[in-house]
Amino acid sequence: MTTRETGIEGLLIIEPKVYRDERGYFLESYHQERLNALGISHHFIQDNQSRSVRGVIRGLHFQEEPYAQTKLIRVTEGTIYDVAVDLRKDSDTYGSWFGIELSINNHLQLLIPKGFAHGFSVLSEHATILYKCDTNYHPESESGIRFDDPGLNIDWKVNLESAIISEKDKVLPYLKET
């Protein structure tokens, strides 16, 4: 496993070692000791999975303290455009966002620390996303930011006119309102 910087402190791309041959491939998607050796010491306690169709945008979601979550995102089917927004008010990159294509073909993962909002759009016919969390989900601390916040100006890589977005996500506040 190796890590790559994103330009936002703590937000890391993780690239597992992929072993390929005529049968297919093998990789370790999670190895706590290897991650610890890279300086990543989160203790993940919950796995979540979602499956969505092309054109879906989910997010931007986060949990407020004391239930903020670190997430480790990966894709097991299809391709997504994954986005993290820095909400840490004391950060030099507060309000900045980073996006990356995660897919079954590139095997990249995104480590999103506490203090970030997270969302994704689906670029393939279907996509299955698996993510680890270091804190259990608590509905009472759920929050979010509008996917189409003009202050963020995120290019979701899908047509916003035909995007499939939940009613809940359509009425989230803008960043400046949080």
C-alpha positions in Angstrom: 0.0 0.0 0.0 1.1 3.5 -0.7 -0.5 6.9 0.0 -0.7 10.1 -2.0 -1.3 13.6 -0.8 -4.4 15.6 -2.0 -3.3 19.1 -1.0 -5.7 19.0 2.0 -4.1 17.9 5.3 -5.3 14.5 6.4 -7.2 13.7 3.2 -5.3 10.8 1.6 -5.5 8.6 -1.5 -4.6 5.0 -0.7 -3.4 2.8 -3.4 -3.2 -0.9 -2.6 -0.7 -3.2 -4.3 -2.6 -5.2 -7.0 -1.3 -8.6 -8.1 -2.5 -9.5 -11.6 -2.2 -12.6 -13.7 -4.2 -14.5 -16.3 -6.8 -15.5 -13.6 -7.5 -11.9 -12.6 -6.2 -9.9 -9.6 -5.8 -10.0 -5.9 -5.3 -7.1 -3.4 -5.5 -6.4 0.3 -8.2 -3.7 0.5 -7.6 -3.2 4.2 -4.6 -4.1 6.3 -4.4 -2.4 9.7 -0.7 -3.0 10.3 0.3 -1.7 6.8 -1.9 1.4 7.3 -0.4 2.0 10.7 3.1 1.9 9.1 1.9 4.7 6.8 0.8 6.8 9.8 -2.9 5.9 9.5 -4.1 4.6 12.9 -7.9 4.9 12.7 -9.8 2.1 14.4 -12.7 1.3 12.0 -15.7 -0.2 13.7 -18.5 -0.1 11.1 -18.7 -1.1 7.4 -21.4 0.4 5.1 -22.3 -0.4 1.5 -24.4 1.4 -1.0 -25.3 0.7 -4.6 -26.5 3.4 -7.0 -27.3 3.9 -10.6 -25.8 6.3 -13.2 -26.4 9.9 -12.5 -27.0 9.6 -8.8 -25.5 12.3 -6.5 -25.3 11.4 -2.8 -24.2 14.0 -0.4 -22.6 16.1 0.8 -23.0 14.4 4.2 -21.3 14.4 7.6 -21.9 13.7 11.2 -21.5 16.5 13.8 -19.4 16.1 17.0 -19.3 14.1 19.1 -20.1 11.5 16.4 -18.0 12.8 13.5 -16.6 10.0 11.4 -13.4 9.1 9.6 -14.3 7.2 6.4 -12.3 4.9 4.1 -14.1 4.8 0.8 -13.6 2.2 -2.0 -15.6 1.0 -5.0 -16.3 -2.7 -5.8 -18.5 -2.2 -8.9 -18.4 0.6 -11.4 -17.0 4.1 -11.2 -17.8 7.1 -9.0 -16.6 10.7 -8.6 -15.9 11.0 -4.9 -15.8 14.4 -3.2 -14.6 15.6 0.2 -15.1 19.1 1.5 -12.9 20.4 4.4 -15.3 21.7 7.1 -12.5 22.2 9.8 -12.9 25.9 10.6 -9.3 26.1 11.9 -7.9 24.6 8.7 -6.0 26.6 6.1 -8.1 24.7 3.5 -11.5 25.3 5.1 -14.2 25.3 2.4 -11.8 23.6 -0.1 -12.9 20.4 -1.8 -11.1 17.5 -3.5 -12.6 15.1 -6.1 -11.2 11.8 -7.4 -12.5 9.0 -9.6 -12.7 5.8 -7.7 -13.4 2.6 -9.6 -13.3 -1.1 -9.7 -10.5 -0.7 -12.3 -8.2 1.7 -10.4 -8.7 0.2 -6.9 -8.0 3.6 -5.3 -9.4 4.4 -1.9 -10.0 7.8 -0.2 -9.3 8.3 3.5 -11.6 11.1 4.6 -10.9 12.3 8.2 -13.3 13.7 10.7 -14.3 17.3 9.8 -15.1 16.7 6.2 -18.4 16.4 4.3 -18.5 13.6 1.8 -20.5 12.9 -1.4 -20.2 11.1 -4.7 -21.8 10.9 -8.2 -22.1 7.7 -10.2 -20.4 7.7 -13.6 -21.1 4.1 -14.6 -24.3 2.2 -15.1 -24.2 1.0 -11.5 -21.7 1.5 -8.7 -21.2 -0.2 -5.4 -19.4 1.7 -2.7 -18.0 0.2 0.5 -16.7 2.4 3.3 -15.3 1.9 6.7 -16.2 4.3 9.6 -14.4 4.8 12.9 -17.6 5.8 14.7 -21.1 4.3 14.5 -23.8 6.2 12.7 -26.0 8.4 14.9 -29.1 9.8 13.1 -29.4 12.7 15.6 -26.0 14.1 14.5 -26.5 13.7 10.8 -25.9 16.9 8.7 -24.9 18.0 5.3 -24.2 20.7 2.7 -26.0 21.3 -0.6 -24.4 19.4 -3.5 -24.9 22.4 -5.7 -23.5 25.0 -3.3 -22.3 27.9 -5.6 -19.5 28.8 -3.1 -18.0 25.3 -3.7 -18.8 25.1 -7.4 -18.2 21.3 -7.5 -18.2 19.7 -10.9 -19.9 16.4 -10.2 -19.1 15.0 -13.7 -22.8 14.3 -14.4 -25.6 16.4 -15.9 -27.2 18.2 -13.0 -30.4 18.7 -14.9 -31.0 14.9 -15.0 -29.1 13.9 -11.8 -31.0 11.7 -9.3 -30.8 13.4 -5.9 -32.8 12.6 -2.8 -35.3 15.2 -1.6 -33.3 15.4 1.7 -30.1 16.3 -0.2 -31.9 19.0 -2.3 -32.7 21.0 0.8 -29.5 20.9 2.8 -28.0 24.2 3.7 -25.1 26.0 1.9 -21.7 26.0 3.5 -22.0 29.6 4.5 -25.3 28.8 6.4 -23.6 26.1 8.6 
